[in-house]
Amino acid sequence: MVRAIRGATQVEADDQEAILVGVTELVTEVMERNQLTTDDVISVIFTATPDLTAEFPALAARKLGFHDVPLICASEIAVPGALPRVVRLMAHVETDKPRQEIQHVYLQGAVALRVDIAQ
């Protein structure tokens, strides 16, 4: 079965280290909470708010071993009043888990984005 997993984190600053640290934590939590390996991951879409330009979020996943997984980064639309410095992901994975057992991961200030599904 193919499932989509959502996640987001708010990083401390628009610098390479902050982005890589935040995204590493996010990807690691998604993988651990859903008991996944990189072989289970079909693809990952990362988005970043327009105020994050210092690094591609996908680089953190590459450093975690996502070498053969298609990854892409895009920019979120600039909505007035939106939470700043947010990286989101949508991972498409192969899993036998039913939809209700998928754990979506929202970290740091991004918890406020989806209180309804954040674990």
Stockholm file with secondary structure:
# STOCKHOLM 1.0

chainA/1-119         MVRAIRGATQVEADDQEAILVGVTELVTEVMERNQLTTDDVISVIFTATPDLTAEFPALAARKLGFHDVPLICASEIAVPGALPRVVRLMAHVETDKPRQEIQHVYLQGAVALRVDIAQ
#=GR chainA/1-119 SS CEEEEEEEEECSSSSHHHHHHHHHHHHHHHHHHTTCCGGGEEEEEEEECTTCCSSCTHHHHHHTTCSSSCEEEEECCCCTTCCSSEEEEEEEEECSSCGGGCCCEEEGGGGGGCTTTCC
#=GC SS_cons         CEEEEEEEEECSSSSHHHHHHHHHHHHHHHHHHTTCCGGGEEEEEEEECTTCCSSCTHHHHHHTTCSSSCEEEEECCCCTTCCSSEEEEEEEEECSSCGGGCCCEEEGGGGGGCTTTCC
//
